[in-house]
């Protein structure tokens, strides 16, 4: 903005300011009235419909999966994307704080008086990038599978076999889901894609004997599962051996 444009802007601003009404008490009164209306609506809804608090907390359960409210999905998804434990402070504090700082400093970088989006490329591009990133992370967070469940369809061959094979497949799926395997592996739509390999089709790469040996003597940082009860260990091997 050159000096002539600045002077013209200040003249127009002074004219419009003189034609307008002062912020206090006009704008303050309008905001106060709307705030009262919103509070009245919220109080009425809470009295008529009640507040959904969910089921009663059970401290003995091991299957409860805490989920944030939908408007926090993008923050929790950032924590899922940044996997190393040493970077957890960066995911929970650093990234949101850095984003807020960038948005706070944006008016100091883009000082154009223009209001049309196409004439303010910096502000427009920043808004598009931030909105798209939050929308994508919110969508991924909303569709993230449970960390303690495997929502994988039972293979048709296992369904046809039925009986003991089907029962062992389901038992093994439950043991794998509850043993922390999904923290490092992905099975179907559940779990994390690292640092361990995807196990959705592990049976196409390893035979049951190799799977059993890997569970007993794994490569670090994977823990050993040799102390699992024999029946649970057998069920895990059987389940993984059918993932083709």
C-alpha positions, -999 to +999 in steps of 0.1 A: +000+000+000+015+033-011+010+067+007-019+078-016-039+046-010-032+048+027-046+084+029-076+075+008-083+045+031-080+068+062-104+093+047-130+067+039-126+051+073-131+084+090-163+091+070-178+056+077-168+059+114-186+092+117-218+077+101-218+047+124-228+042+160-204+038+189-196+003+200-209+010+235-237+007+243-252-003+209-231-034+200-226-044+236-264-044+241-269-066+211-243-090+221-257-092+257-292-099+243-280-127+221-259-141+249-290-142+271-310-159+243-283-186+238-281-193+275-319-195+278-320-220+249-292-241+265-309-241+299-342-250+284-328-279+264-309-292+294-341-291+316-363-307+289-340-332+273-314-337+300-277-342+297-263-375+282-236-387+307-232-421+292-231-454+312-219-455+348-182-458+351-169-493+358-133-493+371-130-531+366-135-531+329-106-536+305-126-531+273-137-494+277-123-472+249-123-435+258-132-413+228-129-375+227-157-352+216-158-348+178-143-313+179-111-328+195-107-356+169-081-336+150-059-331+180-061-368+190-053-378+154-021-357+155-011-378+185-018-409+164+003-396+135+033-387+156+041-421+170+074-420+188+069-417+226+097-391+228+077-368+205+044-370+225+050-335+240+055-322+205+022-337+194+001-326+224+016-292+231+041-282+203+019-286+172-013-269+185+008-241+200+027-236+168-005-234+149-020-208+172+012-187+170+011-188+132-026-177+132-018-150+157+010-136+136-010-138+103-024-102+106+011-089+110+023-106+078-008-098+057-016-061+063-036-055+031-068-036+035-084-057+008-114-079+019-118-100-013-102-134-008-086-135-042-067-103-034-054-116-001-034-147-011-016-152+021-047-151+044-067-171+019-040-198+015-035-200+052-072-205+058-075-232+032-045-251+045-056-249+081-093-258+074-083-287+051-058-301+076-083-299+105-111-315+083-088-344+072-076-351+107-111-349+121-123-373+095-095-397+102-100-394+139-137-401+136-131-433+116-101-445+136-107-481+148-108-491+184-073-498+200-088-528+218-109-544+191-103-559+157-132-551+134-121-575+107-146-596+088-142-634+093-128-650+061-153-669+041-132-701+044-133-699+082-171-693+082-176-724+059-153-745+081-172-734+113-169-754+144-136-755+162-117-734+135-142-706+137-142-706+175-104-705+176-103-677+151-126-656+172-108-664+204-074-656+188-088-623+175-099-613+210-065-622+225-046-602+199-068-572+204-064-572+241-027-579+242-016-545+229-006-558+194-026-529+178-003-504+193+024-513+168+006-533+141-024-527+118-050-554+112-077-544+088-088-509+098-077-511+134-043-504+149-013-483+140+008-487+108+041-489+126+066-495+139+056-531+133+045-544+099+009-547+087-006-580+097-038-580+077-024-606+053+005-620+074-004-656+066+006-650+030+042-642+041+047-666+071+036-701+080+021-709+114+054-723+126+072-691+117+045-670+134+048-691+166+087-687+166+083-649+161+059-646+190+083-665+213+116-648+200+106-615+184+127-587+172+130-558+196+111-537+205+083-563+202+078-581+235+078-619+238+045-637+242+060-670+254+043-665+288+008-665+274-013-694+286-009-723+261-045-722+249-043-684+243-010-688+225-025-715+203-055-693+195-032-663+186-012-685+162-043-700+147-059-665+142-027-650+125-023-681+104-057-675+088-051-639+078-047-642+041 
